Amino acid sequence: MRRSGVLLPVSSIPSKYGIGTFSKQAYEFVDLLEKAGQTYWQILPLGPTGYGDSPYQSFSTFAGNPYYIDLETLIDEGYLTKEDCDSYDFGDDAEYIDYEKIYLSRFKVLRTAFENSKSSRLENNEAYQDFVKENSYWLEDYALFMAVKNSFDGISFIEWDEDIRLRKKEAVDQYSQRYKDEIDFYKFQQFLFAKQWFALKEYANKKKIQIIGDIPIYVAFDSSDTWANPELFQLDDNLQPIGVAGCPPDGFSATGQLWGNPLYRWNYHKETGYEWWMKRMAYCYKLYDVVRIDHFRGFDEYYFIPYGDLTAESGHWEKGPGYDFFKTMKAELGKKAVIAEDLGFLTDSVLRLVKKTGYPGMKIMQFAFDSREAGDYLPHNYTRNCVVYTGTHDNDTILGWLQALNRRDKAFAKKYLNTNKSKGLHWEFIRAAMASIADTCIIPMQDYLGLGAEARINIPSTLGLNWKWRMLPGAFDEKLALRIRKMTKLYFRL
């Protein structure tokens, strides 16, 4: 079946109180997707974010971001009053998120909701107790991790006192008792997050909108996952990494990319039947209908950078688990919908792995228009089993990209698209993606809105300016939805 959808991070929804949430505006966005004839809403990872605000560096691979809890819903449910919310500065509801203000206000207002919840006695709340019990395999570690982290003023767990850093039983018991209230607060946040997210997902699914989620291949070093499960990673006896993840030098970066994530002990994972990974993937399929696996190449080979190196230049490739991982996943979880993020330099073995899994890979229109060669990203080279994007969260918008494109490549793009116009050129790229043979077409919301570089989500390997863009209220309206629907119908993607 030919299908299409829209890429928009939850944080970019025009909700009140400074950041996108599971708000009425999110439900309105789903309604507009339905009117536009779309099948998919693709989002970015939903985990709680730390330094740099990247959804790809989360304090837990299982937990949800408390920023996305809708405060207006909490007002309606009696956890908060409007006065409670209005007493904090979340930043204005303009085009960019002020993460400092969100960080300084969001947990305070959620703490008020938590204190108010005690009057209704959480221990007698059956839904809350069921949630805590069902998710105890990750929730206990996450809540304790965050409580202890706060007690050490937010520093990385590698700098904690040795007894709790190494999770000695006596220390774990002492901290669990000492910070019980704070631990319960973090469990409460996750209960609210799950309650609101699953309600929104159910609403979308009833509208026949499926959610495409995103799972980073790696977890953050400073995370409950690493702290609670050190045996899963290449760490020494003091929990320091032996090697970390990244990418080698290429045409975009002379020194490569140093991500800093801990690397997996794949032999150990294989011995356990990939137990932790299977739990991780199973939870993803509770959260989402389709999972985009980020950095798919890492399952074939991963780049090992010695810990302490300041660049990625002296790293080397090591073998990953290969098809054995996906064979296990199919046996354990059944046939699941996956999108393989197979971008970048791909070796023959990676291409064979993608083909053997049967998962669709990704085609990015912005990578296509190099006037020197006819590459795999040009639409006439696609196969049906792929997902085409005009760009992703790591790309500029189409109009921003075009503005920076050299004259020769821009001329080639116009010639290929059979157009001489400059105004509204983003629609010609969207049309080419929609018309392509690819089974699935995903367009970033910014490209439908015709926005420039000011609406870019992320510039890889940079800090400070990313993950901030928000869609303005009313920007996506019924008129635009009907225009999208018309094109969707024309190319048989309804």
ZAMARGU-4260 file (C-alpha; in steps of 0.2 Angstrom, whole numbers, plus 5000, padded with zeros to 4 digits):
<rodrens>
0) 5000/5000/5000 | 5006/5018/4996 | 5005/5029/5011 | 5011/5045/5018 | 5014/5055/5034
5) 5021/5070/5042 | 5036/5072/5053 | 5033/5084/5068 | 5042/5082/5085 | 5030/5083/5100
10) 5040/5097/5107 | 5036/5107/5091 | 5017/5107/5094 | 5010/5124/5098 | 5004/5120/5116
15) 5003/5132/5130 | 5017/5134/5143 | 5032/5135/5132 | 5034/5118/5124 | 5024/5105/5114
20) 5014/5093/5125 | 5000/5080/5124 | 4988/5094/5123 | 4972/5099/5114 | 4983/5106/5101
25) 4991/5089/5098 | 4973/5081/5096 | 4969/5095/5084 | 4985/5091/5074 | 4979/5073/5073
30) 4962/5079/5066 | 4971/5089/5053 | 4982/5074/5048 | 4966/5064/5046 | 4959/5078/5035
35) 4975/5078/5025 | 4973/5060/5021 | 4989/5055/5030 | 4993/5038/5038 | 5008/5042/5049
40) 5013/5054/5062 | 5032/5053/5064 | 5040/5059/5080 | 5057/5060/5088 | 5062/5050/5104
45) 5051/5053/5119 | 5064/5051/5133 | 5068/5063/5146 | 5082/5075/5140 | 5097/5081/5149
50) 5112/5093/5144 | 5110/5099/5126 | 5091/5095/5126 | 5094/5081/5113 | 5080/5067/5113
55) 5095/5056/5107 | 5103/5058/5124 | 5091/5053/5137 | 5092/5048/5156 | 5082/5032/5152
60) 5078/5023/5136 | 5061/5018/5144 | 5055/5034/5153 | 5045/5048/5145 | 5050/5066/5145
65) 5040/5075/5159 | 5040/5091/5148 | 5027/5083/5137 | 5014/5081/5151 | 5000/5093/5147
70) 4997/5105/5161 | 4980/5110/5155 | 4974/5092/5157 | 4981/5092/5175 | 4971/5108/5178
75) 4955/5099/5172 | 4959/5083/5182 | 4961/5094/5198 | 4980/5091/5201 | 4983/5109/5197
80) 4975/5126/5196 | 4977/5139/5182 | 4985/5150/5195 | 4998/5137/5199 | 5003/5136/5181
85) 5003/5155/5178 | 5014/5158/5193 | 5029/5151/5183 | 5039/5158/5168 | 5039/5144/5155
90) 5045/5157/5141 | 5032/5164/5129 | 5022/5153/5117 | 5032/5159/5102 | 5042/5150/5089
95) 5056/5144/5100 | 5058/5134/5116 | 5067/5142/5130 | 5074/5126/5138 | 5082/5135/5153
100) 5065/5142/5158 | 5056/5125/5155 | 5069/5116/5166 | 5067/5129/5180 | 5048/5129/5180
105) 5041/5112/5174 | 5047/5101/5189 | 5041/5114/5201 | 5024/5114/5194 | 5024/5095/5193
110) 5029/5094/5211 | 5014/5104/5215 | 5003/5092/5206 | 5012/5078/5215 | 5009/5086/5232
115) 4991/5088/5228 | 4989/5070/5222 | 4994/5065/5240 | 4977/5071/5246 | 4969/5058/5235
120) 4981/5045/5241 | 4991/5038/5227 | 4993/5021/5236 | 4974/5019/5234 | 4975/5024/5216
125) 4973/5007/5207 | 4978/5014/5190 | 4994/5021/5197 | 4998/5005/5207 | 4996/4995/5191
130) 5007/5006/5181 | 5021/5005/5195 | 5020/4986/5196 | 5019/4983/5177 | 5034/4995/5174
135) 5044/4990/5189 | 5058/4982/5178 | 5064/4999/5173 | 5054/5012/5183 | 5062/5008/5200
140) 5080/5010/5193 | 5075/5026/5184 | 5066/5034/5199 | 5080/5030/5211 | 5093/5036/5198
145) 5085/5053/5196 | 5082/5055/5215 | 5101/5051/5218 | 5106/5062/5204 | 5096/5077/5211
150) 5104/5074/5228 | 5121/5076/5220 | 5116/5092/5211 | 5114/5084/5194 | 5131/5078/5191
155) 5135/5063/5181 | 5133/5046/5191 | 5152/5043/5187 | 5155/5057/5200 | 5144/5050/5214
160) 5151/5043/5230 | 5158/5025/5226 | 5145/5015/5236 | 5130/5022/5227 | 5140/5023/5210
165) 5143/5005/5211 | 5126/5001/5218 | 5132/4992/5233 | 5116/4985/5242 | 5118/4994/5258
170) 5119/5011/5249 | 5104/5007/5237 | 5094/5003/5252 | 5099/5019/5261 | 5096/5031/5247
175) 5079/5022/5243 | 5073/5026/5261 | 5081/5043/5262 | 5074/5049/5245 | 5057/5039/5245
180) 5047/5055/5242 | 5058/5060/5228 | 5057/5043/5220 | 5038/5043/5221 | 5038/5060/5213
185) 5047/5053/5198 | 5036/5038/5197 | 5021/5050/5197 | 5028/5059/5183 | 5030/5043/5172
190) 5012/5039/5177 | 5005/5055/5170 | 5016/5054/5155 | 5010/5036/5151 | 4992/5040/5154
195) 4992/5056/5143 | 5003/5048/5129 | 4993/5032/5127 | 4977/5042/5127 | 4983/5053/5113
200) 4990/5037/5103 | 4973/5029/5105 | 4965/5044/5098 | 4976/5044/5083 | 4974/5026/5080
205) 4955/5028/5080 | 4958/5041/5067 | 4968/5028/5057 | 4984/5038/5061 | 4999/5027/5065
210) 5013/5033/5076 | 5031/5031/5069 | 5043/5032/5084 | 5062/5033/5085 | 5074/5022/5095
215) 5092/5028/5096 | 5103/5013/5094 | 5114/5019/5109 | 5109/5025/5126 | 5117/5040/5135
220) 5132/5036/5147 | 5124/5046/5161 | 5108/5036/5161 | 5099/5024/5173 | 5102/5011/5159
225) 5120/5012/5161 | 5121/5014/5180 | 5109/5000/5183 | 5115/4988/5170 | 5134/4990/5168
230) 5136/4972/5162 | 5128/4977/5146 | 5141/4989/5141 | 5160/4990/5138 | 5165/4998/5155
235) 5179/4995/5167 | 5177/4990/5185 | 5175/5008/5190 | 5161/5010/5177 | 5172/5021/5165
240) 5169/5017/5147 | 5183/5007/5138 | 5177/5014/5121 | 5163/5026/5115 | 5152/5028/5100
245) 5154/5040/5085 | 5158/5041/5067 | 5174/5042/5057 | 5181/5057/5048 | 5172/5061/5031
250) 5168/5075/5019 | 5157/5083/5032 | 5169/5082/5047 | 5188/5081/5046 | 5189/5074/5064
255) 5174/5063/5063 | 5159/5063/5076 | 5162/5059/5094 | 5145/5054/5102 | 5152/5048/5118
260) 5139/5034/5121 | 5145/5018/5129 | 5146/5003/5117 | 5138/4987/5120 | 5145/4970/5125
265) 5137/4961/5110 | 5144/4944/5115 | 5135/4946/5132 | 5119/4952/5124 | 5119/4936/5113
270) 5122/4925/5128 | 5106/4932/5136 | 5096/4930/5120 | 5096/4949/5119 | 5085/4950/5134
275) 5087/4968/5138 | 5085/4973/5120 | 5070/4963/5118 | 5062/4972/5133 | 5067/4988/5125
280) 5060/4984/5108 | 5044/4977/5116 | 5041/4993/5125 | 5044/5003/5110 | 5030/4994/5101
285) 5018/4999/5116 | 5023/5017/5113 | 5023/5017/5094 | 5015/5007/5079 | 5031/5008/5068
290) 5049/5010/5075 | 5063/5019/5065 | 5079/5011/5071 | 5092/5025/5072 | 5110/5021/5065
295) 5105/5004/5058 | 5123/5002/5052 | 5128/4999/5070 | 5120/4982/5071 | 5132/4977/5057
300) 5148/4986/5062 | 5150/4999/5075 | 5164/5012/5077 | 5175/5010/5092 | 5183/5026/5099
305) 5195/5024/5113 | 5188/5033/5129 | 5197/5049/5132 | 5201/5053/5114 | 5196/5071/5110
310) 5191/5067/5092 | 5185/5051/5082 | 5201/5051/5071 | 5209/5035/5079 | 5193/5024/5080
315) 5191/5008/5071 | 5176/4997/5066 | 5171/4981/5075 | 5158/4968/5071 | 5140/4970/5078
320) 5127/4956/5081 | 5122/4956/5063 | 5106/4947/5057 | 5106/4936/5073 | 5099/4951/5082
325) 5084/4953/5070 | 5081/4934/5069 | 5079/4934/5088 | 5068/4950/5088 | 5056/4942/5075
330) 5056/4926/5085 | 5052/4935/5101 | 5041/4949/5096 | 5034/4943/5079 | 5033/4953/5063
335) 5035/4971/5067 | 5035/4987/5057 | 5053/4994/5056 | 5061/5008/5046 | 5080/5006/5045
340) 5089/5022/5046 | 5102/5017/5033 | 5110/5034/5029 | 5128/5038/5027 | 5142/5028/5020
345) 5136/5010/5018 | 5146/4995/5015 | 5141/4979/5006 | 5138/4970/5022 | 5126/4983/5029
350) 5116/4983/5012 | 5115/4964/5014 | 5109/4966/5031 | 5095/4978/5027 | 5090/4967/5012
355) 5090/4951/5023 | 5079/4959/5037 | 5067/4965/5023 | 5065/4982/5032 | 5063/4998/5021
360) 5077/5010/5021 | 5077/5029/5020 | 5079/5040/5005 | 5082/5058/5007 | 5078/5070/4993
365) 5091/5083/4999 | 5105/5070/4996 | 5099/5067/4978 | 5104/5083/4969 | 5123/5082/4966
370) 5125/5087/4948 | 5141/5077/4946 | 5133/5060/4948 | 5116/5051/4948 | 5115/5044/4965
375) 5104/5032/4974 | 5093/5046/4982 | 5086/5052/4965 | 5068/5046/4964 | 5070/5036/4948
380) 5082/5024/4957 | 5070/5020/4972 | 5063/5003/4975 | 5045/5001/4982 | 5052/4995/4999
385) 5058/5012/5005 | 5053/5027/5014 | 5056/5044/5005 | 5059/5060/5015 | 5062/5078/5008
390) 5073/5079/5024 | 5074/5073/5042 | 5076/5082/5058 | 5095/5082/5055 | 5093/5091/5038
395) 5089/5109/5035 | 5072/5113/5028 | 5070/5112/5009 | 5070/5131/5007 | 5084/5133/5019
400) 5094/5119/5010 | 5090/5127/4993 | 5096/5144/4999 | 5113/5137/5003 | 5114/5125/4988
405) 5127/5129/4974 | 5121/5136/4958 | 5125/5121/4948 | 5116/5109/4959 | 5101/5120/4961
410) 5100/5121/4942 | 5101/5102/4941 | 5087/5101/4954 | 5076/5112/4944 | 5079/5103/4928
415) 5075/5086/4936 | 5059/5093/4944 | 5054/5101/4927 | 5052/5118/4934 | 5059/5136/4932
420) 5050/5144/4947 | 5058/5149/4963 | 5043/5154/4973 | 5035/5139/4980 | 5049/5127/4975
425) 5047/5117/4991 | 5030/5110/4983 | 5040/5103/4968 | 5051/5093/4980 | 5036/5087/4990
430) 5027/5082/4973 | 5042/5072/4968 | 5043/5063/4984 | 5024/5059/4984 | 5025/5054/4965
435) 5039/5042/4968 | 5038/5023/4968 | 5042/5023/4987 | 5028/5014/4997 | 5029/5027/5011
440) 5032/5046/5010 | 5036/5057/5025 | 5037/5076/5024 | 5043/5087/5038 | 5030/5099/5044
445) 5041/5114/5040 | 5042/5109/5022 | 5023/5109/5020 | 5023/5126/5029 | 5037/5133/5017
450) 5049/5138/5031 | 5067/5142/5029 | 5083/5138/5039 | 5075/5147/5054 | 5064/5131/5057
455) 5078/5119/5056 | 5077/5106/5071 | 5095/5100/5073 | 5112/5103/5066 | 5122/5087/5070
460) 5137/5089/5081 | 5132/5106/5088 | 5125/5112/5105 | 5114/5127/5110 | 5103/5130/5095
465) 5094/5113/5092 | 5077/5105/5096 | 5069/5123/5099 | 5058/5126/5084 | 5039/5126/5087
470) 5025/5127/5074 | 5015/5143/5077 | 4997/5142/5081 | 4986/5141/5066 | 5000/5138/5054
475) 4994/5121/5050 | 4975/5124/5045 | 4961/5116/5036 | 4966/5125/5020 | 4983/5117/5020
480) 4977/5100/5026 | 4965/5100/5010 | 4979/5105/4999 | 4990/5090/5006 | 4975/5079/5004
485) 4973/5083/4986 | 4991/5079/4982 | 4990/5063/4993 | 4975/5057/4983 | 4983/5062/4966
490) 4998/5050/4970 | 4987/5036/4977 | 4993/5038/4995 | 4976/5041/5003
</rodrens>
